[in-house]
Structure formats: C-alpha cells, structure tokens
Amino acid sequence: MKAKFLVPLFLFLLLVGFLAYGLRLNPREVPSALIDKPAPAFRLAQLHQPDSQFGTDDLRGQVWLLNVWASWCVGCHQEHPYLMELARSAPVPLIGLNYKDERADAIQFLNSKGDPYQHIGVDADGKVGFEYGVYGAPETFLIDREGVIRYKHIGPLTREIYERELKPRIEELSRVG
C-alpha cells in the first residue's frame, strides 16, 4: 500500500528538483547554435539611404559588432547611451540591424538619441534576424575577420558586459591575422 504513494512522491520530488535547477539558470545565457559558425550573409538597404545597400561581404576582413535594435524595444532605449559611448571608443565597427521596425520611427529614435552605427541595415520583415537566431531585440553579435560569429549577447549591452565579455575577445581577434 505504501509503495503506491512512494512512486508519485518520488516523481513529484524529481520534478521539483528539475524546476529548482531551471530557476537558477540565467535566461540571458541562451546558447547559440551559430557560435563558431559563419554569420548568415545579408545584403540590406541602409536606413538613412534606402537606395544604397551594404552587407556582410563589405565587412569581410575586419572584426565587427552587429547590434540588433528597434525603436519599439525598451532594452534598446536602455543600452543606447552606452552604445553612443562605445561608438567613440570601440576598436571595431558597430553595425546596426534595425529589426522589425518602421523606418520613420527608427530615424526619429536616432535623431533624438544619436546614431552610434557605422551602417544600419533595415530588416523590416525580420528575415535576417531569424537567420541569426534572434529571440528579440536587443542582441549583439561579435563577428571575426572571416565572418564567423564568436560571441552573442542577449539583452542590453552594458559597460560591464563589454569589459568582461567583448573587450577581451575583440582584443584577441584583432591580434590574430
């Protein structure tokens, strides 16, 4: 009779254990299947010059950061002051991917807050973001000279994250080659 109650109790305790473990994980540390793989190629219209395009081929041979952002994104508003600072001091180009946004809203956002990007591609339908495995803005990717994704950060970029995670990787990738 007691054995009938022990099996469900054991299963319940096992489930609670898995739940407790899962709650301790950091949701910003979602592994990307694209790390150490070639960045998906794109060629997009530029935000400020819709008749002009740029893409991954134009960035080959240099280490660069791809920042996925949108005017509707709360986290993008949070990280933007740091991106403005980073654009003045970063040793690599900061490239923007305007994700699922209205062109006029994106331009208004940058006109009011400043434009930290060397180029901004318009990904209005989210296709490029999908190919990069974007869960939502903001997300930042570090891409090496060969066009390989070396790091992905989900959420607003901060000075602490840059100093701890990106800066050492950028320095290493910049020395190589």
C-alpha positions in Angstrom: 0.0 0.0 0.0 2.8 2.4 0.9 4.6 1.7 -2.5 1.6 3.2 -4.4 2.3 6.6 -2.7 6.1 6.4 -3.0 6.3 6.4 -6.8 4.2 9.6 -7.2 6.0 11.3 -4.4 9.4 10.4 -5.9 8.3 11.7 -9.3 7.0 14.9 -7.7 10.2 15.5 -5.9 12.2 14.8 -9.1 10.1 17.4 -10.9 10.6 19.9 -8.2 14.3 19.3 -8.4 14.4 20.0 -12.1 12.3 23.1 -11.6 14.6 24.4 -8.9 17.6 23.8 -11.1 16.0 25.6 -14.1 15.1 28.6 -12.0 18.8 29.1 -11.1 19.8 29.3 -14.8 20.4 32.7 -16.4 17.9 33.2 -19.3 20.4 35.6 -21.0 22.8 32.7 -21.4 20.8 31.0 -24.2 23.4 29.1 -26.2 23.5 29.9 -29.9 24.0 27.2 -32.4 25.7 29.8 -34.6 28.7 30.4 -32.3 31.9 29.5 -34.2 29.9 29.2 -37.5 29.8 31.6 -40.4 27.5 34.5 -39.9 24.5 34.3 -42.2 25.1 36.5 -45.2 22.9 39.5 -45.8 22.6 42.5 -48.2 20.2 45.1 -46.9 19.0 48.6 -47.7 20.6 51.2 -45.4 18.3 53.0 -43.0 19.4 56.5 -44.0 20.0 55.8 -47.6 17.3 53.3 -48.8 18.7 53.2 -52.3 22.1 52.1 -51.0 22.8 48.6 -49.7 25.5 47.0 -47.6 26.2 43.6 -46.3 28.4 41.1 -44.7 30.8 41.0 -47.7 31.5 44.7 -47.1 32.7 43.8 -43.6 34.9 40.9 -44.5 38.5 41.2 -43.2 37.6 43.1 -40.1 36.3 42.3 -36.6 32.8 43.9 -36.1 29.8 44.1 -33.8 26.3 43.6 -35.0 23.7 45.2 -32.8 20.1 44.2 -33.3 17.8 47.0 -32.2 14.4 48.7 -32.8 12.7 51.9 -31.8 9.9 50.0 -30.0 12.4 48.0 -27.9 12.6 49.0 -24.2 16.0 47.3 -23.8 17.4 49.2 -26.8 16.5 52.5 -25.2 18.4 51.3 -22.1 21.5 50.3 -23.9 21.6 53.3 -26.3 23.6 55.7 -24.1 26.3 53.1 -23.7 26.3 52.4 -27.5 26.9 56.1 -28.1 29.9 56.0 -25.7 31.1 52.7 -27.2 31.0 54.1 -30.8 33.5 56.8 -29.8 36.0 54.3 -28.2 35.4 50.9 -29.7 38.3 49.5 -31.8 35.8 47.8 -34.1 32.9 49.0 -36.3 29.4 48.9 -34.7 26.8 47.9 -37.2 23.1 48.2 -36.6 20.4 45.8 -37.7 17.1 47.6 -37.4 14.7 44.8 -36.6 11.0 44.7 -37.5 10.7 48.4 -37.2 9.2 51.3 -39.1 11.8 53.3 -41.0 10.4 56.7 -39.8 10.3 55.5 -36.2 13.9 54.2 -36.4 15.1 57.5 -37.9 13.3 59.5 -35.2 14.8 57.4 -32.5 18.3 58.0 -33.8 17.7 61.7 -34.4 16.6 62.2 -30.8 19.2 59.9 -29.1 22.2 59.9 -31.5 23.4 57.4 -34.1 26.3 55.1 -32.9 26.3 52.9 -36.0 28.7 53.0 -39.0 26.0 51.3 -41.1 22.4 50.3 -40.4 20.6 47.6 -42.3 16.8 47.5 -42.4 15.4 44.1 -41.5 11.7 45.1 -41.7 10.4 41.6 -42.1 12.8 40.0 -39.5 14.2 37.5 -42.0 17.9 38.4 -41.3 17.2 38.3 -37.5 15.6 34.9 -37.9 18.7 33.6 -39.7 20.8 34.9 -36.8 18.6 33.2 -34.3 17.4 36.5 -32.8 15.0 36.0 -29.9 14.2 39.7 -29.6 16.0 43.0 -29.5 18.5 43.9 -28.4 21.0 41.3 -29.2 24.7 41.8 -30.0 27.0 39.6 -32.1 30.8 39.6 -32.3 31.9 38.6 -35.8 35.5 37.9 -36.7 37.5 38.8 -39.9 36.5 35.6 -41.6 32.8 36.3 -41.0 32.4 33.8 -38.1 30.2 34.5 -35.1 32.4 34.4 -32.0 30.0 35.6 -29.3 26.4 36.5 -28.8 24.9 38.7 -26.1 21.1 38.7 -25.4 19.7 41.9 -23.8 21.0 45.4 -23.3 24.8 45.8 -23.7 26.4 47.5 -20.7 29.9 48.6 -19.9 30.4 45.7 -17.5 29.4 43.2 -20.1 31.6 44.8 -22.8 34.6 44.9 -20.5 34.1 41.3 -19.2 32.9 39.5 -22.3 33.5 41.5 -25.5 36.7 43.5 -25.0 39.0 40.5 -24.3 37.5 38.7 -27.3 37.9 41.7 -29.6 41.5 42.2 -28.5 42.3 38.5 -29.2 40.5 38.5 -32.6 42.3 41.8 -33.5 45.7 40.3 -32.7 45.1 37.2 -34.9 45.9 37.5 -38.5 
